[in-house]
């Protein structure tokens, strides 16, 4: 369903953006820096953050260096809440996966925009290493009617009836284990802007993370080493 929504957005907007952006002279710029907020099919409400610096190779072609910081979730994660006064928790979750994706890519301008108006459309492709931090999942366990403690979740030790909430944000990050992988991304970006030096827009496409070993996120689920995702990123940036 999430893939269909992103594809539908592209289908609806592409004809309009092409009509607006083509057959016009673009603003001249040699470098571009953007940062954005990402939503993807393997993340939560906010999947993570994107940073990218691009340099012109020749007219219509750029090379880019990027960093993506993402919280990767298992598709079977489902939040439970013991009652209205407690935090939600995910039954069966044993680890968080924080992915740091380093990327080198190329950006090809498909349609230029007129100076200070219109839309610029780019075709993007990037590849690079992924460093994954596998951090243990903590839960809050009720000790008695008035006290509780937060412990590393063990599905063989902690029953659902004992859990009253999740641990603190980033609790367990110091106990993380490193996982090595690689990523490949392809996308279309639609860049808007009313001034020569600023740009806003969105990017939509597909990304594949591949790790050298299976990543255990859930205790009683099919864990994997490959994470294909569809994504959309809203970004803002500057040009020079």
C-alpha positions, 0 to 999 in steps of 0.5 A, a space after each residue: 500500500 505504501 509503495 502504491 501511494 508513492 507511485 501514485 504521487 509521482 504519476 499525478 505530479 509528473 505531467 504537471 511538473 514536466 509542462 512547467 519545467 521544460 524548455 526554459 533556461 535554468 539558473 546557473 549554479 555549481 554546488 548545491 547542499 540540501 537536507 531533508 526529512 525522510 518517510 519510508 516503508 521501513 520507518 515510522 512517522 519520520 524515517 530519518 534525515 538526509 544530507 547531500 552535497 552536489 557538485 557540477 561536472 558539466 551542464 546537466 550533470 552533478 556528482 553528489 556525496 550524501 549521508 542518510 541517518 535512518 531508524 529501520 523497523 521490522 514490518 511486523 512491529 506493532 505497538 501495544 499499550 497496557 493502559 492509557 497511563 503507560 508508554 506503548 511497547 512492541 511485543 517481540 522486538 529485541 533490537 533497534 537498527 540505526 542505519 548510517 548510509 554513506 552515498 556517492 551518486 550522480 544527478 542528471 537534470 531531465 528538465 530545467 527550470 526558468 530563472 526564479 520559477 518553475 520546477 527542475 526535475 533530476 534523475 538520481 542514483 547513488 551507492 555506498 556503504 551502510 553502517 548499522 548500529 544494532 541496539 538492544 530494545 529495553 522495556 519497563 517491567 512492573 516490580 510492584 504496584 508502585 515501582 518498576 524497572 527498565 531492562 533489556 527485553 528477553 522474550 524468553 524471560 519477560 511475558 507480555 503481562 509483565 511489560 508496562 511500557 518501553 524504555 527511554 529514548 536511545 536507551 541501550 545505544 551504548 551496547 550497540 553492535 556494528 553491522 556492515 552493509 551496502 546501499 543503492 538508491 534510485 529516485 526522481 527529485 522535484 526542485 522548486 524555488 523562488 530565488 536563485 540561491 534557495 531550493 525546496 522540493 521533494 524526492 521519491 524513489 526506491 532504496 535497497 540496504 544489504 547487510 553481510 548477515 541477518 539482522 535480528 529485529 524481532 524474536 518470533 519473525 522472519 528476520 533478513 539481511 535485505 531491506 528494500 524500501 520506497 521513500 519520499 523526502 521533503 528537503 530544503 537547500 541552498 545553491 551557489 
